[in-house]
C-alpha cells in the first residue's frame, strides 16, 4: 500500500516519462512553482504540458528542455 503522504520529490518520482501534465493556478497566482522546480531538478524525463494562462511555470519547464509538446 502506498503511503498516504509523499514528499514532493517522492510524488514527482511517480510521474512517468512522456506523461501529460496539467498545471493549475492562474496567471502568476497560485502557480505550482515548487512542483516545477522539482520537475526540473529531477530532469531526465520529457513531458507533454497542458497549462492554463500560467506563463511562469510553462516558461520554466520549456526553458529547462523537458517539455516535448505544449
C-alpha positions as a Python dict, from the first residue, in 0.01 Angstrom:
ca = {
    (1, 'X'): (0, 0, 0),
    (2, 'X'): (131, 342, -96),
    (3, 'X'): (182, 587, 193),
    (4, 'X'): (-89, 846, 243),
    (5, 'X'): (155, 1136, 224),
    (6, 'X'): (455, 1177, -4),
    (7, 'X'): (724, 1438, -19),
    (8, 'X'): (726, 1650, -332),
    (9, 'X'): (1033, 1463, -451),
    (10, 'X'): (864, 1124, -400),
    (11, 'X'): (549, 1243, -576),
    (12, 'X'): (743, 1358, -883),
    (13, 'X'): (922, 1021, -899),
    (14, 'X'): (583, 856, -965),
    (15, 'X'): (532, 1056, -1287),
    (16, 'X'): (644, 851, -1586),
    (17, 'X'): (842, 969, -1886),
    (18, 'X'): (614, 1109, -2157),
    (19, 'X'): (329, 1181, -1916),
    (20, 'X'): (85, 1460, -1989),
    (21, 'X'): (96, 1715, -1706),
    (22, 'X'): (-174, 1974, -1642),
    (23, 'X'): (-71, 2263, -1419),
    (24, 'X'): (-313, 2460, -1207),
    (25, 'X'): (-309, 2815, -1087),
    (26, 'X'): (-399, 3123, -1283),
    (27, 'X'): (-151, 3370, -1426),
    (28, 'X'): (104, 3441, -1151),
    (29, 'X'): (-133, 3347, -869),
    (30, 'X'): (-106, 3003, -713),
    (31, 'X'): (142, 2880, -970),
    (32, 'X'): (290, 2542, -862),
    (33, 'X'): (649, 2669, -866),
    (34, 'X'): (779, 2420, -606),
    (35, 'X'): (647, 2137, -825),
    (36, 'X'): (801, 2293, -1136),
    (37, 'X'): (1140, 2334, -966),
    (38, 'X'): (1134, 1971, -852),
    (39, 'X'): (1049, 1852, -1205),
    (40, 'X'): (1345, 2048, -1336),
    (41, 'X'): (1574, 1927, -1055),
    (42, 'X'): (1494, 1562, -1126),
    (43, 'X'): (1526, 1614, -1505),
    (44, 'X'): (1578, 1320, -1737),
    (45, 'X'): (1211, 1287, -1826),
    (46, 'X'): (1020, 1464, -2100),
    (47, 'X'): (657, 1567, -2064),
    (48, 'X'): (360, 1696, -2256),
    (49, 'X'): (229, 2010, -2089),
    (50, 'X'): (-124, 2144, -2059),
    (51, 'X'): (-124, 2482, -1890),
    (52, 'X'): (-382, 2742, -1803),
    (53, 'X'): (-271, 3104, -1852),
    (54, 'X'): (29, 3042, -1629),
    (55, 'X'): (328, 3167, -1824),
    (56, 'X'): (588, 3144, -1546),
    (57, 'X'): (558, 2769, -1480),
    (58, 'X'): (538, 2687, -1852),
    (59, 'X'): (837, 2912, -1929),
    (60, 'X'): (1049, 2739, -1662),
    (61, 'X'): (965, 2389, -1792),
    (62, 'X'): (1008, 2476, -2159),
    (63, 'X'): (1333, 2661, -2085),
    (64, 'X'): (1465, 2356, -1899),
    (65, 'X'): (1404, 2149, -2213),
    (66, 'X'): (1174, 1892, -2053),
    (67, 'X'): (855, 1980, -2243),
    (68, 'X'): (807, 1776, -2559),
    (69, 'X'): (472, 1924, -2654),
    (70, 'X'): (269, 2211, -2508),
}
